[in-house]
Amino acid sequence: MFRFFRPWLLLIALFATPAFALPTNRPMAGYARVSIETSVGTIIVSVDQKRAPRTSANFLTYVDDGRFDGVTFYRAARRKSDPHYGLIQGGIDTDARRSLPPIPHEPTSRTGILHLDATLSMARPNRADSAMGNFFITIGATPNMNARGDYIGYAAFGHVVAGMDVVRKILSVPTCCGSGPMRGQMIIKPITILRARRLDGTPHPTRGVKPWLIGINRRPAR
């Protein structure tokens, strides 16, 4: 069984920069769009399968399996000097039933996908090759998350192409609790991810039992 940790070390320095722009109404070679439908609106992200193939494939498997359906955005980290900038974080949190094995780390120094405004990236514990099913979206540039020297950074693998208004709405919700770098950043009423689905390409779900679905819609005993 895998041990789970919240990604405690998402320490950030945030600076405004224009959002990444890709068409939202048609596919582009090397990218796959995903619609993340939440209880407060829909976010459309585009994952870069060419430059971050392993990270993108992992994210798409969670999508194809339905592992993100019913989870939440549970963290909103706002910059102290300007609460309009920061990041939101969501995914399986510590739900081991939804997890896939950890994936190899693809640093920004290798992929060239930097943490700019509206960047999609993987959350992880404080070690390499440990990211699984938690991700974050930046609001404003976060250069401190890019790899440099001995620091491996975080694995950016895509960008928001529509729905940044929803991302900002989630960033603004009330927070509390948490500890360490996440102190005061846990969303009091987490935002539900109703459904995540591909808009491009063919789904490739994994086979086998889906443990998180066991017991759902089961009729109560009489």
Secondary structure, DSSP 4 states (H G I P E B T S, - for coil): -------TT-----B--PPP---SSS--TTEEEEEEEETTEEEEEEEETTTSHHHHHHHHHHHHHTTTTT-EEEEEEEETTEEEEEEEEEE-TT-GGG----B----HHHH-----TTEEEE---SSSS-B-SEEEEEESB-GGGS-BTTB----EEEEEEE-HHHHHHHHTS-EE---GGGTT-EEEEEEEEEEEEESSS---PPPS--GGGTTTTPPPP-
